[in-house]
Amino acid sequence: MGKTIDSVQLNRRNFILPLGAEKTDGVYSFSVSLPDSKECSVCLFHENETEPYLEVRMNRQKNGIFYAEIAISPKDEKNTAYYYKTGEGQIVTDPYAKHILGRDVFGEKNKFENEEIKTLSLENRVETPLLSKLTDTGRFADDLYVPNKKEDLVLYELQIRSFTADPSSRVKHPGTFAGAAEKVPYLKKLGITGVLLLPVYDFNENDISGKTNLWGYDCRETCYFAPKAGFAFDKKDPCREFKLLVEKLHKASIDVYMELMFLPDTPKSMMTDAARYYAVIYGIDGFHINDYQIDPVTFLSDPQLANCRLLVTNTDDALLSAFPGRAMRFNNSFMNDMRRYLKGDEGLVPVFYDRMKNRGEGSGVTYMADHNGFSLYDLYSYDVKHNEANGENGRDGEEFNYSWNCGEEGETKNRKVRALRSKMIRNAITTLFLTGGIPMLNAGDEFGFSKNGNNNTYCQDNGLSYLDWTGLNKNREIYSFVRSMIAFRNDHPMLKRIRDLRETDYRGMGIPEISLHGTSPWRVDYQAYNRLAGVYLCGAYASEDEESDASDLYVIYNMHWEKHDFVLPERRGKKLKVCIDTSGRKPSGAVNGGQITVEPRSIVVLDSETEK
């Protein structure tokens, strides 16, 4: 047993910040909020030892904050861990810990867990004594990074472990922050300008009986300030490894957004402190939060988060208007509407037209698939979910997926079915990058990753979740199409407008900014049976201040199971040519006779060139 001493009494009234353990000029300050306790000590351990080498009785402020300042030698600092102990003998894990020991290997039991000692259930419901390692995280190395403009964002959602855990990823450090960093050149080449990371903070993936919680949602032992050591190759310094990942992404001009999904009993101050910590220390550019736990205005009004964006799900247009460019809706309704329209459901043409016109702040982040549901490949391979491996008798996972198996359930050798599935995937990708908002891809969808029909792989720490990178070769045509559509969006300013488009010719260009058509120009059929739509985007409106020289676009959707002829609208001085045809036909170039045949369940995009 080490020695016990009293902390030096400091003349600091209502000392409250920073909570946790922070190093300043070689001295560590410890601070923890325990308003129901009268006494508290900080216990310092050498790693792998069970008894503290030093116990320091902390000072108590009237507000229930305990604090102490301790000079720790550089030799001890490198292998010192700590926790707090109350006067009542309860062990308390630091809720603001920056590095958690004992959960170094993902999926394995905490090696420091002692069944005879239970910690105080403090805010984040920690129930076993987690040792917190002293860590001097310092500040983020690149304070000058400027995030991409909102209209230039193409997001990519990924989970650190499943992104590179499969051997097919061919990275040196699979399933880790370092492994993800090795894939940054791939993301850059694809055209990605922002990543959204599923939870990367420390959580207990073993808190559900007999399963591994891969995603990290709703885990009882969650430490929001500690990058997860189980996601790090360098177990001694996961903080540095995560910081290097962010730095490498920024050097490639890729923004970094992360999920902060708080438990219901998390104090509001801890929520904002966590966001501040990742913004200041790691340079995170924005957060996706579960906004039913905290008012988004709390984040958006915080001066230390003034340069951060916030992705929210349950929000209204008033919030988006109050914080333009920073508050972004996570648009699940876009996914459902477009899935239904693309598979040919009735009555969706008016909804589709609204999506094409309404591209303002309300459109937010749009996607056809995310981690929570079918992958894009499975969306057109399965009519129903196949979650048998989860062991919940099919009770888990979304029931309404608006999917279509194209004629056969699951994998098939039927060439017609496979060709139809490929076309439907091209339709979904085309719709995503033409319909406005901030497009987001789910990792692996760009090369046809399948989860075998499981639409809720939260507990599948295996090949059902791990990306099979051989799909880059097997489904090269999907990857090439996705990459070309990202480039096409970048080359056409009208597709990147983050504002609602107007159906009027308010600049005297001879044609409205956006106009809607059917098989004949200017004649829109809103009947429920109709599955055909034509949209003309006038490139002259691509710039706010003056007439743009951007080309016009005419997009034709035929979601019927029969082919249809479309007469093209005309604009003086412009000639339309086919540049994209999802049916698989080679784009035919210039259209003669002002009419075009669009194949069943296909999209045709026509670009314009100036007539000579």
C-alpha positions, -999 to 999 in steps of 0.1 A, spaced: 0 0 0 14 34 -10 13 65 11 -17 88 17 -14 126 17 -36 156 17 -38 178 -14 -24 213 -11 -53 237 -3 -57 261 -32 -73 295 -30 -98 289 -58 -134 297 -51 -159 275 -70 -131 259 -89 -149 236 -114 -129 235 -147 -114 216 -163 -130 184 -150 -110 153 -154 -72 151 -153 -53 179 -171 -16 186 -172 -3 221 -169 34 230 -165 42 195 -153 15 193 -127 -17 173 -130 -50 188 -118 -77 163 -109 -113 175 -107 -146 155 -103 -182 164 -94 -195 144 -65 -221 166 -48 -235 137 -27 -201 129 -11 -183 146 17 -149 131 11 -129 119 -20 -94 108 -28 -76 103 -61 -57 69 -61 -27 66 -84 -16 32 -97 13 19 -117 -1 -1 -146 -7 -38 -139 -5 -32 -101 -35 -37 -78 -26 -13 -50 -22 25 -54 13 39 -49 -2 72 -38 -36 83 -25 -43 120 -23 -72 134 -3 -89 160 -24 -103 194 -15 -140 200 -17 -158 231 -30 -193 241 -19 -206 231 -53 -196 195 -48 -165 197 -70 -134 178 -55 -100 188 -68 -63 181 -62 -31 191 -79 -2 166 -80 33 168 -93 40 135 -110 75 126 -122 79 119 -159 89 83 -151 57 77 -132 35 96 -156 41 72 -185 26 42 -166 2 58 -141 -35 51 -139 -61 64 -115 -96 64 -101 -114 82 -74 -125 68 -40 -152 84 -19 -152 86 19 -179 59 18 -155 36 0 -170 37 -34 -147 35 -64 -155 61 -91 -142 60 -126 -135 95 -139 -163 104 -163 -139 128 -181 -111 102 -185 -91 106 -217 -78 70 -219 -94 39 -204 -73 8 -195 -84 -28 -196 -105 -27 -228 -75 -27 -252 -86 -57 -273 -120 -52 -289 -145 -79 -278 -125 -91 -248 -135 -87 -212 -120 -58 -192 -88 -73 -178 -89 -50 -148 -125 -60 -139 -129 -71 -103 -162 -87 -94 -157 -79 -57 -156 -41 -64 -184 -22 -80 -180 15 -89 -205 42 -82 -231 45 -110 -219 79 -120 -237 97 -149 -227 72 -176 -236 41 -156 -201 27 -151 -205 -4 -129 -170 -19 -129 -138 -2 -118 -123 13 -150 -87 25 -146 -81 58 -164 -46 64 -177 -29 97 -173 -28 112 -208 -15 146 -219 -35 149 -251 -23 185 -259 -41 205 -286 -49 196 -321 -18 200 -344 -37 217 -372 -58 246 -360 -58 262 -394 -79 236 -413 -108 252 -431 -138 227 -436 -152 223 -471 -180 245 -482 -214 229 -474 -222 226 -511 -189 207 -518 -196 181 -492 -198 144 -502 -201 124 -469 -190 88 -463 -203 70 -432 -180 44 -417 -175 23 -385 -138 22 -377 -135 -15 -369 -156 -29 -398 -141 -6 -423 -108 -24 -425 -111 -55 -402 -114 -79 -431 -81 -92 -445 -93 -81 -480 -87 -45 -469 -49 -52 -471 -39 -26 -445 -11 -31 -420 -33 -24 -390 -68 -38 -397 -98 -26 -377 -81 4 -362 -77 42 -365 -44 35 -382 -60 11 -407 -86 37 -416 -59 62 -421 -43 39 -447 -76 42 -467 -75 80 -469 -60 80 -504 -88 57 -515 -115 81 -501 -98 110 -518 -97 92 -552 -134 83 -548 -143 120 -544 -152 120 -507 -149 153 -489 -162 144 -454 -164 113 -432 -190 106 -406 -176 82 -379 -198 60 -358 -189 61 -321 -152 62 -316 -152 69 -279 -148 42 -253 -177 19 -247 -182 -16 -233 -190 -37 -263 -197 -67 -240 -226 -53 -220 -252 -73 -239 -254 -110 -229 -236 -133 -254 -232 -106 -280 -207 -79 -291 -221 -44 -295 -201 -34 -326 -217 0 -331 -214 12 -295 -249 26 -290 -267 24 -256 -237 8 -238 -238 13 -201 -201 17 -196 -194 47 -219 -166 71 -215 -172 99 -240 -138 116 -237 -116 86 -244 -109 75 -280 -115 37 -279 -83 18 -272 -100 -13 -288 -99 7 -321 -62 15 -318 -32 -4 -330 -10 15 -305 -27 5 -273 -5 28 -253 -16 59 -270 -50 56 -288 -54 94 -284 -24 101 -306 -35 75 -332 -70 90 -335 -55 124 -338 -32 112 -366 -63 98 -384 -80 132 -382 -48 150 -393 -44 127 -424 -80 132 -434 -76 170 -431 -44 169 -452 -65 153 -479 -91 181 -475 -116 157 -460 -138 169 -431 -143 148 -400 -176 144 -384 -184 121 -355 -214 107 -337 -220 116 -301 -249 95 -289 -255 102 -253 -272 80 -227 -304 95 -212 -289 103 -178 -258 121 -191 -255 156 -177 -261 184 -202 -228 200 -193 -209 168 -200 -225 167 -235 -212 201 -244 -179 195 -227 -174 163 -248 -181 182 -281 -158 210 -270 -131 185 -262 -132 168 -296 -134 201 -314 -105 217 -297 -82 188 -290 -88 167 -321 -101 193 -346 -134 175 -353 -155 196 -377 -190 186 -366 -212 162 -347 -242 140 -352 -261 139 -319 -292 122 -307 -311 155 -304 -339 140 -283 -314 140 -254 -303 176 -257 -316 208 -274 -294 213 -305 -294 251 -297 -272 243 -267 -245 231 -291 -250 256 -318 -250 286 -294 -218 275 -277 -189 299 -287 -163 271 -285 -183 252 -311 -189 282 -334 -170 266 -362 -186 232 -359 -216 218 -378 -243 198 -362 -263 169 -378 -297 166 -363 -327 143 -370 -356 156 -351 -356 192 -359 -377 219 -376 -370 245 -402 -368 273 -376 -336 258 -363 -321 254 -398 -329 290 -406 -315 303 -373 -282 285 -379 -277 284 -417 -248 264 -429 -242 249 -394 -274 230 -386 -280 201 -410 -310 178 -411 -302 140 -412 -328 133 -438 -342 98 -433 -374 108 -451 -355 114 -483 -343 78 -482 -378 64 -478 -394 86 -504 -368 79 -530 -367 42 -523 -404 40 -529 -403 61 -561 -375 41 -576 -391 7 -571 -423 20 -588 -448 27 -560 -478 47 -570 -484 84 -562 -448 94 -557 -442 117 -587 -453 148 -567 -430 138 -539 -402 133 -563 -408 168 -579 -407 184 -544 -374 167 -536 -359 181 -569 -371 217 -562 -366 219 -524 -328 218 -521 -324 244 -493 -313 240 -457 -342 216 -451 -329 190 -475 -298 184 -453 -278 152 -455 -294 128 -480 -287 91 -485 -302 60 -500 -287 37 -473 -269 41 -440 -254 16 -415 -287 10 -398 -306 -9 -425 -300 -27 -458 -269 -20 -477 -275 -5 -511 -268 -39 -527 -291 -57 -504 -318 -31 -510 -323 -47 -544 -315 -83 -534 -340 -89 -506 -377 -82 -501 -375 -89 -463 -348 -87 -436 -329 -118 -427 -317 -111 -392 -316 -147 -379 -280 -145 -369 -289 -118 -343 -307 -144 -322 -338 -122 -317 -363 -143 -337 -366 -115 -363 -379 -90 -338 -350 -66 -344 -344 -43 -373 -366 -21 -394 -397 -37 -409 -404 -12 -436 -373 -11 -458 -390 -3 -492 -367 -28 -508 -372 -50 -538 -354 -82 -547 -359 -78 -585 -375 -112 -588 -355 -136 -566 -346 -135 -529 -309 -133 -522 -280 -143 -543 -288 -156 -578 -272 -167 -610 -301 -154 -631 -285 -129 -655 -317 -109 -660 -322 -105 -623 -286 -95 -618 -287 -70 -646 -319 -54 -632 -303 -52 -597 -273 -34 -612 -296 -10 -630 -315 -3 -598 -283 5 -579 -273 29 -607 -307 45 -604 -302 50 -566 -268 65 -570 -279 88 -598 -308 100 -577 -286 106 -547 -262 129 -566 -288 147 -587 -315 155 -562 -298 181 -540 -288 183 -504 -255 169 -491 -251 133 -504 -238 106 -481 -226 71 -490 -226 43 -466 -192 26 -465 -190 -3 -490 -221 8 -510 -197 21 -537 -186 -15 -545 -217 -35 -538 -211 -47 -502 -237 -72 -490 -247 -81 -454 -267 -111 -467 -300 -94 -460 -293 -85 -424 -306 -50 -418 -294 -46 -382 -258 -58 -379 -252 -40 -346 -240 -72 -329 -222 -88 -358 -185 -84 -352 -177 -106 -382 -179 -108 -420 -215 -97 -420 -202 -62 -410 -166 -62 -422 -163 -47 -456 -152 -72 -482 -128 -52 -503 -127 -78 -531 -159 -61 -542 -138 -34 -557 -129 -60 -584 -160 -80 -585 -183 -50 -588 -159 -26 -605 -187 -12 -626 -206 0 -595 -174 17 -581 -167 34 -614 -203 46 -617 -203 61 -582 -170 78 -588 -182 92 -621 -214 105 -605 -195 123 -578 -173 139 -605 -205 148 -625 -220 165 -595 -188 185 -590 -188 196 -627 -224 209 -626 -230 238 -602 -268 235 -604 -266 201 -587 -248 216 -557 -272 244 -549 -281 245 -512 -313 265 -517 -348 259 -531 -352 263 -568 -379 284 -583 -403 275 -611 -402 310 -626 -380 327 -652 -370 355 -627 -339 365 -647 -354 365 -682 -335 335 -695 -363 322 -715 -369 293 -692 -375 289 -655 -347 280 -630 -364 246 -627 -392 232 -648 -412 200 -646 -423 179 -676 -439 146 -686 -436 127 -718 -445 160 -735 -428 192 -725 -445 214 -699 -472 188 -692 -469 172 -658 -490 142 -650 -497 140 -612 -520 110 -614 -512 82 -589 -505 57 -617 -478 79 -633 -442 69 -627 -426 92 -653 -409 126 -646 -388 150 -665 -369 179 -648 -351 207 -666 -324 226 -647 -313 259 -663 -276 264 -658 -279 302 -661 -291 303 -625 -261 284 -611 -246 317 -598 -264 340 -574 -251 373 -587 -250 370 -625 -258 347 -653 -237 315 -652 -222 298 -682 -230 264 -666 -247 240 -689 -284 230 -686 -294 196 -675 -325 176 -684 -332 145 -662 -358 119 -673 -370 93 -648 -389 63 -662 -398 41 -632 -424 22 -651 -417 -14 -662 -423 -4 -699 -402 19 -721 -416 53 -730 -409 80 -755 -402 116 -743 -403 147 -763 -376 171 -751 -382 207 -741 -363 233 -761 -342 263 -751 -329 286 -778 -292 283 -784 -289 250 -765 -287 215 -778 -292 185 -755 -270 154 -756 -273 122 -736 -244 118 -710 -259 92 -685 -281 63 -692 -286 39 -663 -302 12 -685 -267 1 -695 -268 15 -730 -239 36 -740 -248 73 -739 -259 82 -774 -247 118 -775 -267 144 -794 -304 137 -797 -319 141 -832 -356 149 -838 -362 162 -802 -374 128 -790 -358 101 -770 -368 66 -759 -361 58 -722 -359 21 -713 -379 6 -684 -369 15 -649 -342 38 -661 -329 73 -658 -314 94 -686 -295 126 -680 -289 150 -709 -263 178 -708 -264 208 -730 -240 225 -753 -242 258 -771 -254 256 -807 -230 271 -832 
